[in-house]
Amino acid sequence: MKSAAQKPVWLDEPLIQRLLHSLLDKLERGVKPSLKVSAKTAAELFDFNEDTNFLWALVESLDKDCQLLTIKKAKVKPFQEAYEGAQLWLVPDCEERLRQWLNRPALDPYALVWHKELERLADGALKNHLTDHLIRIPELGAEQTLRGLLAIGRELCAPMTLRQLSARCFRGNSKVLDRHGAWVEQLYPELAHWVLPRPLLVSAHLPERFAQVLFIENQDTFLSLAGQPQTRYALVYSSGFALSAERIRTQGQAVFAYTQASEASRVLFETFWFSQNTQYPVYFWGDLDFAGMGILRALRTSFNDVQAWPPGYQPMLARLQQGEGHSAAMAAKAAQLDPGTTGCAYADDELLVAIRRQQGFVDQEAVQVNLAKGER
């Protein structure tokens, strides 16, 4: 356990920085320094990817190891995460230590610039809101942040995505609003209807007739298999966790790009996709590591019957059991968290058991599979 007086190396994690600065902001405004965990205050905890449990563990460490916070969990329903609705309270006696760790003296230069520019640039209800809600973007200063937020009111006058809006308001940076879309609705509720949901791009390779659907995690393997002559598999590039979003099977939320597809095969595939029928067996093949198993688990929220694909995983499993896997440290995978279970018996009973026993991983590019024979 870390000493409570020792600054942890992970304190620069954006979620942690934002939560701690928000608590100090409230303290400086004379408001009780507490936050409720929600999609608005901690969006990263509701992305549900391989980093989610890791990030919550860091938040808990602020309580257990650093003694900066007191976490009071709410009563949750079985389908909710344990941290939903939890209250984070800043421990009063830790303010000075926290300010030292954040390099934020009691007289906050950022806040001084923020309020000075706010007086000069804004008025009315928007000014009142921003007076009470000081917003920090780590890579931008107070003036640039404020000017970007005010620019939203001028730029958001036609349909556009958050990426387009962000690039126009924050000096060409399209990603500032990725996890802060709530700002638009909070600051400009009358304009929020112009924001378009960003469609998810689905890359697929379709034979004339297919009987099974195979999701493939990595681009190189997807393109390699797409180059094989075959007639059984509709191949879908899963692009990591990208296709695990719950909206992926909703009309208008997915856009398809085909490396090969006839009109008839496109109709069959998109009917399968949007009608959510299960007439085709659905499989997933990715890296033999915790993140790959996490993708499988996440995919099952939208494709309930998806299973790990044995012809792909069997040769990888053989490599792992022969000592030919790599360690988490070797491949910078130390942050990957064990998903526990995926819901697929083959993955849970064989693949995850082997990963834990061997303490190693194998990336899918290590093997070549013949789709027609299902052999290495």
C-alpha positions as CSV (number, residue, x, y, z in Angstrom):
1,M,0.0,0.0,0.0
2,K,1.3,3.5,-0.9
3,S,2.0,5.9,1.9
4,A,-0.7,8.5,2.2
5,A,2.0,11.2,1.9
6,Q,3.4,9.9,-1.4
7,K,2.1,11.3,-4.6
8,P,1.0,8.4,-6.8
9,V,2.5,8.1,-10.3
10,W,-1.0,7.8,-11.9
11,L,-2.3,11.1,-10.5
12,D,-2.0,12.7,-14.0
13,E,-4.7,10.4,-15.4
14,P,-7.2,12.8,-17.0
15,L,-10.2,11.4,-15.1
16,I,-8.4,11.7,-11.7
17,Q,-7.2,15.2,-12.6
18,R,-10.7,16.4,-13.5
19,L,-12.4,14.9,-10.4
20,L,-9.8,16.4,-8.0
21,H,-9.9,19.8,-9.7
22,S,-13.7,19.8,-9.6
23,L,-13.7,19.2,-5.9
24,L,-11.2,22.1,-5.3
25,D,-13.3,24.3,-7.6
26,K,-16.4,23.6,-5.3
27,L,-14.3,24.3,-2.2
28,E,-13.2,27.7,-3.6
29,R,-16.8,28.6,-4.4
30,G,-17.9,27.9,-0.9
31,V,-19.8,24.8,-2.0
32,K,-19.5,21.4,-0.2
33,P,-16.6,19.6,-2.0
34,S,-18.5,16.5,-3.2
35,L,-19.3,14.9,-6.5
36,K,-21.8,12.3,-7.6
37,V,-20.4,9.7,-10.0
38,S,-22.4,9.8,-13.2
39,A,-21.9,9.8,-17.0
40,K,-21.6,13.6,-16.8
41,T,-19.0,13.8,-14.0
42,A,-17.0,10.7,-14.9
43,A,-17.7,9.8,-18.5
44,E,-14.8,7.4,-18.8
45,L,-16.4,5.1,-16.2
46,F,-19.4,4.7,-18.5
47,D,-17.5,3.9,-21.7
48,F,-17.3,0.2,-20.5
49,N,-14.0,-0.8,-22.1
50,E,-10.9,-2.4,-21.0
51,D,-9.9,0.7,-19.0
52,T,-13.1,1.1,-17.0
53,N,-12.4,-1.1,-14.0
54,F,-8.8,0.2,-14.0
55,L,-9.9,3.8,-13.7
56,W,-12.4,3.0,-11.0
57,A,-9.7,1.3,-9.1
58,L,-7.7,4.5,-9.3
59,V,-10.6,6.5,-7.9
60,E,-10.9,4.0,-5.0
61,S,-7.2,4.3,-4.4
62,L,-7.8,8.0,-3.7
63,D,-9.8,6.8,-0.7
64,K,-8.0,3.6,0.4
65,D,-4.4,4.5,-0.3
66,C,-4.2,8.3,-0.5
67,Q,-6.9,9.2,2.0
68,L,-7.8,12.2,-0.1
69,L,-11.4,11.2,-0.6
70,T,-14.2,9.4,1.2
71,I,-16.3,7.3,-1.1
72,K,-19.9,6.7,-0.2
73,K,-21.5,4.2,-2.5
74,A,-25.2,4.3,-3.4
75,K,-27.6,1.4,-3.5
76,V,-27.6,0.0,-7.0
77,K,-29.7,-2.3,-9.0
78,P,-28.3,-5.7,-10.2
79,F,-27.7,-4.3,-13.8
80,Q,-25.8,-1.2,-12.5
81,E,-22.2,-0.8,-11.8
82,A,-21.2,-0.7,-8.1
83,Y,-19.9,2.9,-8.5
84,E,-23.0,4.4,-10.1
85,G,-24.3,7.3,-7.9
86,A,-21.4,7.0,-5.5
87,Q,-20.6,10.3,-3.7
88,L,-17.0,11.5,-3.6
89,W,-16.1,13.7,-0.6
90,L,-12.9,15.6,-0.3
91,V,-11.3,15.0,3.1
92,P,-11.0,18.5,4.6
93,D,-7.6,18.0,6.2
94,C,-6.1,16.9,2.8
95,E,-6.6,20.2,0.9
96,E,-3.1,21.4,1.3
97,R,-1.5,18.1,0.3
98,L,-3.9,17.9,-2.7
99,R,-3.0,21.4,-3.8
100,Q,0.7,20.5,-3.7
101,W,0.2,17.3,-5.7
102,L,-1.8,19.3,-8.3
103,N,0.5,22.2,-8.3
104,R,-2.5,24.4,-7.6
105,P,-2.0,27.0,-4.9
106,A,-4.9,28.4,-2.9
107,L,-4.8,31.5,-5.1
108,D,-5.4,29.7,-8.4
109,P,-4.0,31.6,-11.5
110,Y,-6.3,29.6,-13.8
111,A,-9.4,30.7,-11.9
112,L,-8.1,34.4,-11.9
113,V,-7.7,34.4,-15.7
114,W,-11.0,32.5,-16.1
115,H,-13.0,35.1,-14.2
116,K,-11.2,38.0,-15.7
117,E,-11.9,36.8,-19.3
118,L,-15.4,35.9,-18.3
119,E,-16.1,39.5,-17.3
120,R,-14.8,40.7,-20.6
121,L,-16.3,38.2,-23.0
122,A,-19.6,36.9,-21.7
123,D,-22.9,38.1,-20.2
124,G,-26.3,37.0,-19.1
125,A,-27.2,33.5,-18.1
126,L,-24.2,32.0,-19.9
127,K,-21.9,34.2,-17.8
128,N,-23.7,33.2,-14.6
129,H,-23.4,29.5,-15.5
130,L,-19.7,29.7,-16.3
131,T,-19.0,31.7,-13.1
132,D,-20.3,28.8,-11.1
133,H,-18.8,26.1,-13.3
134,L,-15.1,26.7,-14.0
135,I,-14.1,24.3,-16.7
136,R,-10.5,23.0,-17.2
137,I,-9.1,21.4,-20.3
138,P,-5.6,20.2,-19.4
139,E,-4.0,21.1,-22.7
140,L,-5.6,24.5,-23.0
141,G,-5.3,27.6,-20.8
142,A,-8.3,29.4,-19.2
143,E,-8.6,32.0,-22.0
144,Q,-8.5,29.4,-24.8
145,T,-10.9,27.2,-23.0
146,L,-13.4,30.0,-22.4
147,R,-13.1,31.3,-26.0
148,G,-13.8,27.8,-27.3
149,L,-16.9,27.4,-25.2
150,L,-18.2,30.8,-26.2
151,A,-17.5,30.0,-29.9
152,I,-20.0,27.1,-29.7
153,G,-22.8,29.6,-29.6
154,R,-21.7,31.1,-32.9
155,E,-20.7,27.9,-34.7
156,L,-23.5,25.6,-33.9
157,C,-26.0,27.0,-36.4
158,A,-26.4,23.9,-38.7
159,P,-26.2,20.1,-38.2
160,M,-22.8,18.9,-37.4
161,T,-21.0,16.2,-35.2
162,L,-19.2,17.0,-32.0
163,R,-15.9,16.4,-33.8
164,Q,-16.8,19.0,-36.4
165,L,-18.0,21.5,-33.7
166,S,-14.9,20.9,-31.6
167,A,-12.5,21.5,-34.5
168,R,-14.2,24.8,-35.3
169,C,-14.2,26.0,-31.7
170,F,-11.0,24.8,-30.2
171,R,-8.3,25.8,-32.7
172,G,-8.7,22.8,-35.0
173,N,-8.7,20.2,-32.2
174,S,-11.6,17.8,-33.1
175,K,-11.4,15.7,-30.0
176,V,-11.9,18.2,-27.1
177,L,-15.7,17.6,-27.0
178,D,-15.4,13.8,-27.3
179,R,-16.1,13.2,-23.6
180,H,-17.7,16.6,-22.9
181,G,-20.7,16.6,-25.1
182,A,-22.8,17.5,-22.0
183,W,-21.2,21.0,-22.1
184,V,-23.1,21.8,-25.3
185,E,-26.5,20.9,-23.8
186,Q,-25.7,22.6,-20.5
187,L,-24.5,25.8,-22.0
188,Y,-26.7,26.0,-25.2
189,P,-29.8,23.9,-24.6
190,E,-31.6,25.7,-27.5
191,L,-28.8,24.7,-29.9
192,A,-28.1,21.2,-28.8
193,H,-30.5,19.7,-31.4
194,W,-28.0,20.6,-34.2
195,V,-25.5,18.1,-32.8
196,L,-25.6,15.0,-35.0
197,P,-24.7,11.6,-33.5
198,R,-21.5,10.3,-35.0
199,P,-22.3,7.2,-37.0
200,L,-20.1,4.1,-36.4
201,L,-18.2,2.9,-39.4
202,V,-18.5,-0.8,-40.1
203,S,-16.0,-2.4,-42.5
204,A,-17.1,-5.7,-43.9
205,H,-16.2,-8.2,-46.6
206,L,-19.1,-10.3,-48.0
207,P,-19.0,-13.4,-50.2
208,E,-21.9,-13.9,-52.6
209,R,-23.5,-16.3,-50.1
210,F,-22.5,-16.5,-46.4
211,A,-23.6,-18.8,-43.6
212,Q,-21.7,-17.4,-40.7
213,V,-20.5,-14.0,-39.5
214,L,-17.0,-13.5,-38.1
215,F,-15.8,-10.4,-36.2
216,I,-12.1,-9.8,-36.4
217,E,-10.3,-7.5,-34.0
218,N,-7.2,-6.4,-35.9
219,Q,-7.0,-4.7,-39.3
220,D,-4.1,-6.8,-40.7
221,T,-5.8,-10.1,-40.0
222,F,-9.1,-8.8,-41.4
223,L,-7.5,-7.8,-44.7
224,S,-5.5,-11.1,-44.8
225,L,-8.7,-13.2,-44.5
226,A,-10.6,-10.9,-46.9
227,G,-8.0,-11.9,-49.5
228,Q,-8.7,-15.6,-49.2
229,P,-11.1,-17.3,-51.6
230,Q,-14.0,-18.4,-49.4
231,T,-17.8,-18.6,-49.5
232,R,-18.9,-19.2,-45.9
233,Y,-18.0,-16.2,-43.8
234,A,-19.1,-12.6,-43.7
235,L,-16.1,-10.8,-42.3
236,V,-16.5,-7.8,-40.1
237,Y,-13.6,-5.6,-38.8
238,S,-14.4,-5.0,-35.1
239,S,-11.7,-2.3,-34.7
240,G,-11.2,-3.1,-31.0
241,F,-14.2,-2.1,-28.9
242,A,-15.7,0.2,-31.6
243,L,-18.5,-2.1,-32.6
244,S,-19.5,-3.0,-29.0
245,A,-21.6,0.2,-28.6
246,E,-25.2,-0.6,-27.9
247,R,-26.4,1.7,-30.7
248,I,-24.5,-0.3,-33.3
249,R,-27.5,-2.2,-34.5
250,T,-29.9,0.8,-34.7
251,Q,-30.8,2.2,-38.1
252,G,-28.9,5.4,-38.8
253,Q,-26.2,4.7,-36.2
254,A,-24.0,2.4,-38.5
255,V,-22.5,3.2,-41.9
256,F,-21.1,0.3,-43.9
257,A,-18.0,0.2,-46.0
258,Y,-17.5,-3.0,-48.0
259,T,-14.2,-4.3,-49.4
260,Q,-16.4,-6.8,-51.4
261,A,-20.1,-7.2,-51.6
262,S,-22.8,-7.7,-54.2
263,E,-26.1,-6.0,-53.9
264,A,-27.8,-9.3,-52.8
265,S,-25.2,-10.0,-50.1
266,R,-25.4,-6.4,-48.8
267,V,-29.2,-6.7,-48.5
268,L,-28.9,-10.0,-46.6
269,F,-26.1,-8.7,-44.3
270,E,-27.8,-5.4,-43.4
271,T,-31.1,-7.2,-42.9
272,F,-29.3,-9.5,-40.4
273,W,-27.6,-6.5,-38.8
274,F,-30.6,-4.3,-38.2
275,S,-33.3,-6.9,-37.7
276,Q,-31.1,-8.4,-35.0
277,N,-32.1,-11.9,-36.1
278,T,-29.9,-14.8,-35.2
279,Q,-30.2,-17.0,-38.3
280,Y,-26.4,-16.9,-38.8
281,P,-23.9,-18.1,-36.2
282,V,-21.8,-15.2,-35.0
283,Y,-18.1,-15.5,-33.9
284,F,-15.4,-13.3,-32.7
285,W,-11.6,-13.7,-33.2
286,G,-9.2,-11.3,-31.6
287,D,-6.0,-11.2,-29.6
288,L,-5.6,-13.9,-26.9
289,D,-5.4,-11.4,-24.1
290,F,-7.6,-9.8,-21.5
291,A,-8.6,-6.9,-23.8
292,G,-9.6,-9.4,-26.6
293,M,-11.7,-11.3,-24.1
294,G,-13.2,-8.0,-23.0
295,I,-14.2,-7.2,-26.6
296,L,-15.9,-10.5,-26.8
297,R,-17.8,-9.8,-23.6
298,A,-18.8,-6.3,-24.8
299,L,-19.9,-7.6,-28.2
300,R,-22.4,-9.9,-26.5
301,T,-24.4,-6.9,-25.4
302,S,-25.5,-6.3,-29.0
303,F,-24.8,-9.7,-30.5
304,N,-26.1,-12.0,-27.8
305,D,-24.9,-15.3,-29.2
306,V,-21.4,-14.4,-30.3
307,Q,-18.8,-17.0,-29.5
308,A,-15.0,-17.1,-29.6
309,W,-14.0,-18.6,-32.9
310,P,-12.1,-21.9,-32.2
311,P,-10.3,-22.2,-35.6
312,G,-8.6,-18.9,-34.8
313,Y,-8.0,-19.3,-31.1
314,Q,-6.8,-23.0,-31.1
315,P,-3.4,-22.3,-32.8
316,M,-2.9,-19.2,-30.6
317,L,-3.7,-21.3,-27.5
318,A,-1.2,-23.9,-28.6
319,R,1.5,-21.2,-28.9
320,L,0.6,-19.9,-25.4
321,Q,0.8,-23.3,-23.8
322,Q,4.2,-24.0,-25.5
323,G,5.6,-20.9,-23.8
324,E,5.5,-18.7,-26.9
325,G,3.3,-16.0,-25.5
326,H,4.4,-12.5,-24.4
327,S,4.1,-10.9,-21.0
328,A,2.0,-7.9,-20.1
329,A,5.1,-5.8,-19.6
330,M,6.6,-6.8,-22.9
331,A,3.6,-5.5,-24.9
332,A,2.6,-2.6,-22.6
333,K,-0.6,-4.5,-21.6
334,A,-0.2,-4.0,-17.8
335,A,-3.3,-1.9,-17.7
336,Q,-5.5,-4.7,-19.2
337,L,-8.0,-6.0,-16.6
338,D,-9.2,-9.6,-16.4
339,P,-12.9,-9.5,-17.6
340,G,-13.8,-12.3,-15.2
341,T,-16.3,-14.0,-17.6
342,T,-17.4,-13.4,-21.1
343,G,-20.6,-15.5,-21.3
344,C,-18.9,-17.8,-23.9
345,A,-18.1,-21.2,-22.5
346,Y,-15.1,-21.8,-24.7
347,A,-13.6,-18.4,-23.8
348,D,-14.3,-18.8,-20.1
349,D,-13.4,-22.4,-19.6
350,E,-10.3,-22.7,-21.8
351,L,-9.0,-19.4,-23.1
352,L,-9.1,-17.3,-20.0
353,V,-8.0,-20.2,-17.9
354,A,-4.9,-20.6,-20.0
355,I,-4.1,-16.8,-20.0
356,R,-4.3,-16.8,-16.2
357,R,-2.2,-19.9,-15.8
358,Q,0.5,-18.9,-18.3
359,Q,0.5,-15.2,-17.4
360,G,1.0,-14.5,-21.1
361,F,-0.7,-13.3,-24.2
362,V,-0.7,-14.0,-28.0
363,D,-1.7,-11.5,-30.7
364,Q,-3.8,-12.8,-33.5
365,E,-1.3,-11.8,-36.2
366,A,0.9,-14.5,-34.9
367,V,-1.1,-17.2,-36.7
368,Q,-2.5,-17.7,-40.2
369,V,-5.8,-19.4,-40.6
370,N,-7.3,-21.0,-43.7
371,L,-11.0,-20.0,-43.6
372,A,-12.0,-22.9,-45.9
373,K,-10.4,-25.5,-43.7
374,G,-10.3,-23.8,-40.3
375,E,-6.7,-24.9,-40.0
376,R,-3.5,-23.1,-39.2
